[in-house]
């Protein structure tokens, strides 16, 4: 007996899988592409936040960023309706001072006075939080000046993303609460997320007014999307007649920066924000892009499964004789299934590796280019959980798509398989009866569809998934277009989100197009005998081509309608439920747009299937019938 | 002025079908001339690969000739478009294949009514005609059976019934008994005998001399060309089974 029977079997399985893949390179490439689109998007979704975090980390290093920012936040006077800040008490300043000596604190800067003001520049107005700083450098939080200089009396320094949004440059005149200042510098800091995600030292809100129209003013006393500016301490005090209305911030350096969040949570005397929390706010945009990409990745995963099911089904049909041979020489059903699965597992592993590489390389393209931060976005390193999840999804797609045909092939009788008898088509009696009453192209089309109901279901599902995705993308696109600063985003950030939307849309549409062509071609091949027979009995090539195309267009119509409702509605609801988003603020697509989506989908499928259907309708009849075994 | 009755149902002149080029050129059908009159049964014989099936496909418009002419009821069909050919196949030509070529997912009656539906007949008329034909071929009781539930002989009888669906001018049968056992062969031959008796024009391609013996005329083919032609007189009379050695 062989001491290593398993090794021999593994060698056989591997050899057969690799040889078959090499023999059908185009199909293998298509399989790889289908899975890779899903794994790339999934990788992008998983690593985007890591990639987006790089500029913040660079900024933190360059500016000696604080581990914790403590502030005497101006709280609302009554619940629900924010009011003006309550007077600062000396106890709060004492508490801040005590924090400087708290265990674990190894350095600090401040407390610095902060006031809220209204900035006007070049005809544009914005709320700001003005921090009073010393002219000299601080030990913690030294904002890095990108252009111009640091604060001096009468001179204001703007946070870089805020300056960019207002299109303000060094030397421009601005007013703060009516008082004139000159812009003397533009700087970045790690003590606060870049505009428009600034932390609220005074009561403020980022994004649209809840329940209000676009452009509605927030309630009195509540700042909206405040920018961050630095002045001298003197100028800050001069801006407000009431010293008690000032707030204070202090930057702390801890012995254990990783414990910053725990330190913040443990000290309730004053408001505190850890650097991890600031990082999260600073990369919130990447977080939203990430959600888009993850939704896209799951949709693409489903599409890839549909695509693969059709491809694998077609390939399995062509491998019937091979299965018979394997069984005839002693292959068990398990071995046969293993050989068939191995090919797709190999493709899936390759697609996972390629997707991980492509996704991590593409991640920097989908993040903000460091507005308000220094340093560019780096290529994120792939962690074990990320690699594991992406590989698992790729393998899942391959196994789900392959399992049914593989088991079916493994259970095929040896004699039947050796005779290479085609899998008999299904009979849907009522559809056959119904089709008899229809014009010839429809008659043939319904019968083509009825022969392989599973493929029709896959076609419907493929289109429904795509249209559901398009529906959600339309909603998000309208949301981004209709409300400037919706979700607290500026133009640059909206552009980044649009880029993410574009990536998801383009990949969805591409894979759906590949699916439509693959399904049509599989249908053409599967029906080549019946098409030839129909022509021998008097059907014209055009009637056969039209039938093959209609057999794709009808499921596409059903899929498009289902993709809008309930598909799109359900997916959008799921997105909202997952993200905790406020779906009510997003305008749903108008009816005409939904009808246009359905119509365009049907026309696109008709166009995509026209060529394969035409080829299928014109195959030589005599040759095809000669090859037929029925 | 020519009399319409004198026009052959099928006429071929200088018919050629070639594959390949130069040294690899193969003449599957080589300068064939043929006339088949109305109501005549012609058997074309020859070994495998001699070009008889190709000739049948050319005569039925399933394949395009490389040269020469084919006329059906006086109308030239070798140079007409695919659509016109398809219409001819609907109305004037019926095919019977060795491999039956039935739609596996359709019942016997649904298979038989298919050409009538393709020709635009009403579902009711198509069904009525299909049921009549199944009764004629002795399969009225099997009308709702799928092909997989029928024997080889029964399947071929369904195929014959389908070929007759639109009352064609000519039925072209390509090795109709090639996949059948002796008993089923006898069944099908008796069916053709009935068709011949009713005046149906038949062209049967076969390599079985016993089948050819039932025809009015037997043509032998070799290497794509006709090499012999024999007019038979007793092929369709008397006890067919005994004649061809399938029964005592």
Boltz contact constraints between the chains, C-beta under 6 A:
constraints:
  - contact:
      token1: [A, 424]
      token2: [B, 104]
      max_distance: 6.0
  - contact:
      token1: [A, 425]
      token2: [B, 104]
      max_distance: 6.0
  - contact:
      token1: [A, 425]
      token2: [B, 105]
      max_distance: 6.0
  - contact:
      token1: [A, 427]
      token2: [B, 105]
      max_distance: 6.0
  - contact:
      token1: [A, 436]
      token2: [B, 117]
      max_distance: 6.0
  - contact:
      token1: [A, 436]
      token2: [B, 123]
      max_distance: 6.0
  - contact:
      token1: [A, 437]
      token2: [B, 123]
      max_distance: 6.0
  - contact:
      token1: [A, 440]
      token2: [B, 118]
      max_distance: 6.0
  - contact:
      token1: [A, 451]
      token2: [B, 105]
      max_distance: 6.0
  - contact:
      token1: [A, 530]
      token2: [B, 103]
      max_distance: 6.0
  - contact:
      token1: [A, 533]
      token2: [B, 101]
      max_distance: 6.0
  - contact:
      token1: [A, 536]
      token2: [B, 95]
      max_distance: 6.0
  - contact:
      token1: [A, 537]
      token2: [B, 115]
      max_distance: 6.0
  - contact:
      token1: [A, 537]
      token2: [B, 118]
      max_distance: 6.0
  - contact:
      token1: [A, 538]
      token2: [B, 86]
      max_distance: 6.0
  - contact:
      token1: [A, 538]
      token2: [B, 89]
      max_distance: 6.0
  - contact:
      token1: [A, 538]
      token2: [B, 90]
      max_distance: 6.0
  - contact:
      token1: [A, 538]
      token2: [B, 115]
      max_distance: 6.0
  - contact:
      token1: [A, 538]
      token2: [B, 118]
      max_distance: 6.0
  - contact:
      token1: [A, 539]
      token2: [B, 118]
      max_distance: 6.0
  - contact:
      token1: [A, 540]
      token2: [B, 83]
      max_distance: 6.0
  - contact:
      token1: [A, 540]
      token2: [B, 86]
      max_distance: 6.0
  - contact:
      token1: [A, 541]
      token2: [B, 82]
      max_distance: 6.0
  - contact:
      token1: [A, 621]
      token2: [B, 62]
      max_distance: 6.0
  - contact:
      token1: [A, 622]
      token2: [B, 57]
      max_distance: 6.0
  - contact:
      token1: [A, 622]
      token2: [B, 62]
      max_distance: 6.0
  - contact:
      token1: [A, 622]
      token2: [B, 63]
      max_distance: 6.0
  - contact:
      token1: [A, 628]
      token2: [B, 99]
      max_distance: 6.0
  - contact:
      token1: [A, 630]
      token2: [B, 101]
      max_distance: 6.0
